[in-house]
Amino acid sequence: MLVAGYAGSGKSEAGKLLAAATGWAMLDKDTISRPMTERLLLALGGDPDDRHSPAYLEHARPLEYECLMKAVWENLECGTSVVAVAPFLAESADAQWTSRVARRCRRAGARLEALWVDSDLESMRDRLISRNASRDTWKLTHWPTYTSGLDLGPVTSHHVIDNRIGASRPLAEQIESIAQRLLRNP
């Protein structure tokens, strides 16, 4: 299961709930790669918290996703289903990428599923402010610029979670419903 969405949408929380409900491994891109990313950006003379600079986009971001996906493949090859959490913005909007991932999942005896964690701008901004992470400084400082291009979504079929602060169903209830469907149809 690829858990995708924008910064502050609640991907990590949704991923943790889904992993707990299914018993699957939880792999979060930030957990796996943040220390490497920060050190790499410093070594390149950049800001360790800037996720919009050319240094990040050209050098660090590809490595982050490579590390995450290698961990995904290793788990699947061992027969362990995975909840992989990352924005997956460019990836999930790329039909060729999702097709390659789906083929590789099938070769490992797994099925690709995607979960889009949807949220509104106000809820995402509130979550970013609340988590007070230095990696969100650029986004919050340049909020209109950052949010001007937030209209992508997965090109593959996907589940959608409504994680707005005023959502009609709690996140845990929505995740539990998806987890039950996944476990009934392996």
C-alpha positions as CSV (number, residue, x, y, z in Angstrom):
1,M,0.0,0.0,0.0
2,L,1.4,3.3,-1.1
3,V,0.1,6.0,1.3
4,A,0.4,9.3,-0.6
5,G,-0.6,13.0,-0.1
6,Y,0.7,16.4,0.5
7,A,2.8,17.6,3.5
8,G,0.5,18.0,6.5
9,S,-2.3,15.8,5.0
10,G,-1.7,13.1,7.7
11,K,0.1,10.4,5.7
12,S,2.2,9.2,8.5
13,E,-0.7,8.9,10.9
14,A,-2.8,7.1,8.3
15,G,0.1,4.8,7.5
16,K,0.7,3.9,11.2
17,L,-3.0,3.2,11.7
18,L,-3.1,1.1,8.6
19,A,0.0,-0.9,9.6
20,A,-1.4,-1.5,13.0
21,A,-4.8,-2.6,11.6
22,T,-3.2,-5.0,9.0
23,G,-0.1,-6.2,10.7
24,W,2.0,-5.0,7.7
25,A,5.4,-3.5,7.9
26,M,5.4,0.3,8.1
27,L,8.0,2.2,6.0
28,D,8.0,6.0,6.1
29,K,10.3,7.8,3.7
30,D,11.2,10.5,6.2
31,T,12.1,7.9,8.9
32,I,14.2,5.9,6.5
33,S,16.0,8.8,4.9
34,R,15.8,12.1,6.8
35,P,19.2,11.9,8.5
36,M,20.8,11.0,5.1
37,T,19.0,13.8,3.3
38,E,20.0,16.4,5.9
39,R,23.7,15.4,5.8
40,L,23.7,15.3,2.0
41,L,22.2,18.7,1.7
42,L,24.7,20.1,4.1
43,A,27.6,18.4,2.2
44,L,26.3,20.0,-1.0
45,G,26.4,23.4,0.7
46,G,22.6,23.7,1.0
47,D,20.0,24.1,3.7
48,P,19.3,20.7,5.3
49,D,15.6,21.6,5.7
50,D,15.0,22.9,2.1
51,R,12.9,20.4,0.2
52,H,12.4,22.7,-2.8
53,S,16.0,23.5,-3.7
54,P,17.7,22.2,-6.9
55,A,20.2,20.3,-4.6
56,Y,17.3,18.5,-2.9
57,L,15.3,17.8,-6.1
58,E,18.2,16.6,-8.1
59,H,20.3,14.8,-5.6
60,A,18.5,13.9,-2.3
61,R,14.9,13.3,-3.4
62,P,15.8,10.5,-5.9
63,L,17.9,8.8,-3.2
64,E,15.1,9.0,-0.6
65,Y,12.6,7.3,-2.9
66,E,15.3,4.7,-4.0
67,C,15.9,3.8,-0.3
68,L,12.2,3.6,0.4
69,M,11.4,1.4,-2.6
70,K,14.4,-0.9,-2.0
71,A,13.1,-1.5,1.6
72,V,9.6,-2.1,0.1
73,W,11.0,-4.7,-2.4
74,E,13.1,-6.4,0.3
75,N,10.0,-6.9,2.5
76,L,7.8,-8.1,-0.3
77,E,10.5,-10.6,-1.4
78,C,10.4,-12.0,2.2
79,G,6.6,-12.3,2.0
80,T,5.9,-9.3,4.2
81,S,3.2,-6.8,3.0
82,V,4.2,-3.2,3.4
83,V,2.6,0.2,4.1
84,A,5.0,2.7,2.3
85,V,4.4,6.4,3.3
86,A,5.7,9.3,1.2
87,P,4.2,12.1,-0.7
88,F,4.6,10.1,-4.0
89,L,3.4,13.2,-5.8
90,A,5.5,12.8,-9.0
91,E,5.5,9.1,-8.8
92,S,1.7,8.5,-8.4
93,A,1.0,11.0,-11.2
94,D,3.3,9.0,-13.5
95,A,1.4,6.1,-15.2
96,Q,4.7,4.4,-16.3
97,W,6.1,4.5,-12.7
98,T,2.9,3.0,-11.2
99,S,2.8,0.4,-14.0
100,R,6.4,-0.7,-13.2
101,V,5.6,-0.8,-9.5
102,A,2.5,-2.8,-10.0
103,R,4.4,-5.3,-12.2
104,R,7.1,-5.7,-9.6
105,C,4.5,-6.2,-6.9
106,R,2.9,-8.9,-8.9
107,R,6.2,-10.7,-9.5
108,A,6.6,-10.6,-5.7
109,G,3.2,-12.1,-5.2
110,A,1.7,-8.8,-4.0
111,R,-0.9,-6.4,-5.3
112,L,-0.3,-2.7,-5.5
113,E,-2.8,-0.6,-3.6
114,A,-2.7,3.2,-3.2
115,L,-4.2,5.4,-0.5
116,W,-4.5,9.1,-1.1
117,V,-4.8,11.1,2.1
118,D,-6.9,14.1,1.1
119,S,-7.1,17.3,3.2
120,D,-7.8,21.0,2.7
121,L,-5.3,23.7,2.8
122,E,-6.3,25.0,6.2
123,S,-6.1,21.6,7.8
124,M,-2.7,20.9,6.2
125,R,-1.3,24.3,7.3
126,D,-2.6,23.8,10.9
127,R,-0.9,20.3,11.0
128,L,2.4,21.8,9.6
129,I,2.4,24.5,12.2
130,S,1.5,22.0,15.0
131,R,4.3,19.6,14.2
132,N,6.8,22.4,14.2
133,A,9.3,20.6,11.9
134,S,12.1,22.7,10.4
135,R,11.6,20.9,7.1
136,D,8.2,22.7,6.8
137,T,9.7,26.2,7.2
138,W,9.9,26.8,3.5
139,K,6.4,25.6,2.8
140,L,4.9,27.8,5.6
141,T,7.0,30.9,4.7
142,H,6.0,30.5,1.0
143,W,2.5,29.1,1.5
144,P,0.9,30.8,-1.6
145,T,3.7,29.6,-3.8
146,Y,3.8,26.1,-2.3
147,T,0.0,25.6,-2.5
148,S,-0.4,27.0,-6.0
149,G,0.4,23.7,-7.6
150,L,-1.3,21.3,-5.2
151,D,-3.8,19.6,-7.6
152,L,-2.1,16.3,-8.4
153,G,-3.5,12.9,-7.5
154,P,-2.6,9.3,-8.2
155,V,-3.2,8.1,-11.8
156,T,-3.6,4.6,-10.6
157,S,-6.8,3.5,-8.9
158,H,-6.7,4.4,-5.2
159,H,-8.6,4.6,-2.0
160,V,-9.2,8.1,-0.6
161,I,-9.2,9.2,3.0
162,D,-10.8,12.5,4.0
163,N,-8.5,13.9,6.6
164,R,-9.7,17.4,6.9
165,I,-10.0,18.6,10.5
166,G,-13.8,18.7,10.1
167,A,-14.1,15.4,8.3
168,S,-17.4,13.6,8.8
169,R,-15.7,10.3,9.7
170,P,-12.6,10.0,12.0
171,L,-9.4,8.9,10.4
172,A,-9.1,5.7,12.4
173,E,-12.6,4.6,11.3
174,Q,-11.9,5.3,7.6
175,I,-8.5,3.4,7.9
176,E,-10.2,0.4,9.7
177,S,-12.7,0.2,6.9
178,I,-10.0,0.1,4.2
179,A,-7.9,-2.4,6.2
180,Q,-10.9,-4.8,6.5
181,R,-11.4,-4.7,2.7
182,L,-7.7,-5.3,2.1
183,L,-7.5,-8.2,4.5
184,R,-10.7,-9.8,3.0
185,N,-9.3,-9.6,-0.5
186,P,-5.6,-10.4,-0.3
